[in-house]
Each structure stands twice: as C-alpha cells, then as structure tokens.
Amino acid sequence: MDSQATDSVDNAETRPRPHRMLALIISGGLVVCIGLLATAIINRRVDALPTSSRVDEFRIGLNAPFITTADAIVDKMVEVGEITADDVVFDLGCGDGRLVITAALKHGCHGVGIDIDPVRVAEARANVKLHGVEDLVEIREQDVFTVDLSEADVILMYLLPWMTKRLIPQFQEMAPQSRIVSHDFGIGDILYIKPDSTHQVSLEGTNETHLVHRWDTPLHVPPPRTE
Ligand SMILES: C[S@@+](CC[C@H](N)C(=O)[O-])C[C@H]1O[C@@H](n2cnc3c(N)ncnc32)[C@H](O)[C@@H]1O
C-alpha cells in the first residue's frame, strides 16, 4: 500500500503534464528561432565585410589603388616634364617607382618616390637597386599629403582628382616655372585648373588612348565660390 502510494507520487512528479509539454515545445522552438536569427545576422555581417585586400587598403590608408602607368605613357610623362639633370623630381604615389626611376635613367636627375603602401615601397626600392640608381633616387614610405614639395622642380603623378585637388596647397610651395605632370587626371576636375598642355598617348596593340597633362607653376587656382 505504502509502496503503491510512493509509486503514484513519483509518477506524478516525473510524468510530463500536458501544459508542461506545451511550454517545453514553445521554449525549444524559441531557442531554435533565436539561433537561426543570430546565424543569419552574423552571416550578413560577414558578407558585408570588405575582402582582405580592401582591409589592407583601409589599414594602410590608400587613397588610390595600385594601377601602373604603361611604359609608353611613362616615357611621354618624362618627356613632357622637360626634365634636366639639375631637376629634383617627386613621384607622388610612386607604386613600383617606374616614373621616377625612368626620369633618373633618362636624364640623370635626382628623384624622390613617395608611397604609403609598404609593399610598393619595398618593390620600388628593389627596382631602384635593380636599375642602379641608388645614388639618384630615394623612396620614402609616406602619405603624399604630408610631403613638403618646396624642393620639387617636377612632379610626376597618377592619382585621383580629389587627391590632386587636395595637394594644391603643397603644389603652391613649389618654385615658379616648376612642372606638374599627371597621367590622365586633372588637378581636381580637369576644367578646375586648365592644364598648360595636354598630350595623347595611344597604346600599341590596344584601343586605349591616355592623356598626359602638364601645368607650370604657379598654378592659377580659381578663387573659392561665394554663394
Ligand atoms: C595609380 S597608382 C600609380 C603608381 C605609379 N605612380 C604608376 O604610375 O605606375 C597610385 C599609387 O598611389 C599610392 N597611394 C595611394 N594613396 C596614397 C597616399 N595617401 N600617399 C602616398 N601614396 C599613396 C598607392 O599605393 C599606389 O601605389
């Protein structure tokens, strides 16, 4: 009798009642839903992340991607800059150093290549050695917006227009009759400061035509618009 009573008490406590079952099902369902929702949110965040190279670019502070200037355009830029052995040439965003190295090889000028990306700086330094112009060309790891350009006679650059526009105060430190030579892009919008000359370069074997612009200093910067 006693044992029967005990059995019935045990069974009552361990046997799930209908409302308990329902609560268990609902809370189980909730846990699954929350899990699925969290996974979806995490996946969306991961998808929205930049690729690893973009992460590198943000980390380095790159303002223009590394796209090289073709040899024929390099030659034209160096020619248009009318570089002499007495000139100091600054290559802003030098990449692998091809502009400033070519200028030094062709004209025996001194040059400074500036790039913010340590990978490009290492490449450019290796190319300086490869071409034996260590006595003429120095490569600096630096942000172009912090460079003192007062020593520069010639600027060579392949940078985006918003960057070249932001560089104007630095260009204005250059001595009169210095030259600024740009591949494709203007100083700001191409109509903002009209180049003193523009030259076309057609790349053999392609249907690409590129532009090389030259400005002589001092630049004729339009006064700020008052509205
Ligand atoms: C379009 S590539 C030009 C490379 C080379 N001058 C040429 O014409 O082949 C632009 C270069 O600017 C560099 N760059 C981007 N933002 C920079 C910054 N704020 N300061 C210095 N270099 C920068 C990049 O690392 C890249 O090498």
The ligand as an ORCA input file, in Angstrom:
! r2SCAN-3c Opt
* xyz 0 1
  C      47.521     54.562    -59.599
  S      48.907     54.005    -58.627
  C      50.237     54.790    -59.516
  C      51.542     54.031    -59.393
  C      52.693     54.602    -60.235
  N      52.934     56.000    -59.951
  C      52.398     54.441    -61.713
  O      52.002     55.455    -62.332
  O      52.552     53.319    -62.226
  C      48.682     55.043    -57.177
  C      49.711     54.792    -56.067
  O      49.449     55.752    -55.040
  C      49.693     55.144    -53.780
  N      48.944     55.902    -52.770
  C      47.609     55.922    -52.563
  N      47.291     56.776    -51.578
  C      48.465     57.318    -51.156
  C      48.801     58.286    -50.161
  N      47.862     58.877    -49.414
  N      50.093     58.603    -50.005
  C      51.073     58.003    -50.755
  N      50.804     57.093    -51.713
  C      49.525     56.762    -51.912
  C      49.240     53.706    -53.966
  O      49.867     52.861    -53.041
  C      49.662     53.422    -55.418
  O      50.941     52.845    -55.454
*
